[in-house]
Amino acid sequence: MLTRDEGKECPPPSEAVLLLGSNQGRRVRRIRDAVDRLSRETELLAVSRMYASEPFGRSRQPWFLNL
């Protein structure tokens, strides 16, 4: 990865949309940790509210939390 701190040019900025979700363990914490880690390496322009969704195709698993 190129950084300005190393005296090298950075690649041009890019925008991306990431969808995060978890249905295992401490779901809220997992998602918050993922957002925190991403924010250390990149600029986050926006983060949506968390919402729950029913698992698709398998009814015997916990609901998902998503961003």
C-alpha distance (Angstrom), angle and dihedral (degrees) to the residues before:
residue distance angle dihedral
M1 . . .
L2 3.76 . .
T3 3.79 118.7 .
R4 3.76 134.4 -178.3
D5 3.81 89.3 -126.7
E6 3.80 90.2 66.2
G7 3.79 91.2 53.9
K8 3.79 92.8 -111.3
E9 3.76 128.9 118.9
C10 3.77 118.6 -98.9
P11 3.77 120.6 -131.3
P12 3.80 114.3 -106.1
P13 3.81 114.0 -81.0
S14 3.79 117.7 -94.7
E15 3.76 131.4 -163.7
A16 3.78 122.2 -136.8
V17 3.78 137.3 173.6
L18 3.80 115.4 -136.3
L19 3.78 124.5 -166.9
L20 3.79 114.5 -155.5
G21 3.78 127.7 -170.6
S22 3.78 142.6 158.7
N23 3.78 136.7 -174.3
Q24 3.79 99.1 173.6
G25 3.79 132.5 85.0
R26 3.78 118.5 -31.2
R27 3.78 95.8 2.6
V28 3.80 98.9 -180.0
R29 3.79 92.2 48.1
R30 3.80 93.1 47.6
I31 3.79 92.0 53.2
R32 3.81 94.0 43.8
D33 3.81 90.3 49.5
A34 3.81 90.2 50.7
V35 3.81 91.7 51.3
D36 3.81 90.5 47.1
R37 3.82 92.2 51.6
L38 3.79 92.2 47.1
S39 3.81 91.1 50.2
R40 3.82 90.5 56.4
E41 3.80 91.5 59.1
T42 3.79 103.4 33.5
E43 3.77 143.3 19.3
L44 3.79 112.0 -95.6
L45 3.78 110.8 -148.3
A46 3.80 95.4 -171.3
V47 3.80 141.4 -8.5
S48 3.79 121.2 -157.0
R49 3.76 127.0 -137.3
M50 3.78 117.6 -88.6
Y51 3.79 116.8 -105.2
A52 3.81 136.8 179.5
S53 3.78 124.9 -121.9
E54 3.76 133.5 -174.8
P55 3.81 115.9 -112.0
F56 3.79 112.8 -102.9
G57 3.79 120.1 -130.0
R58 3.80 96.1 -0.4
S59 3.77 118.6 67.6
R60 3.78 97.5 -177.6
Q61 3.77 99.0 73.5
P62 3.80 133.8 80.7
W63 3.79 120.5 -85.6
F64 3.79 117.0 -96.7
L65 3.77 125.8 -114.0
N66 3.79 111.0 -147.9
L67 3.79 142.2 -174.8
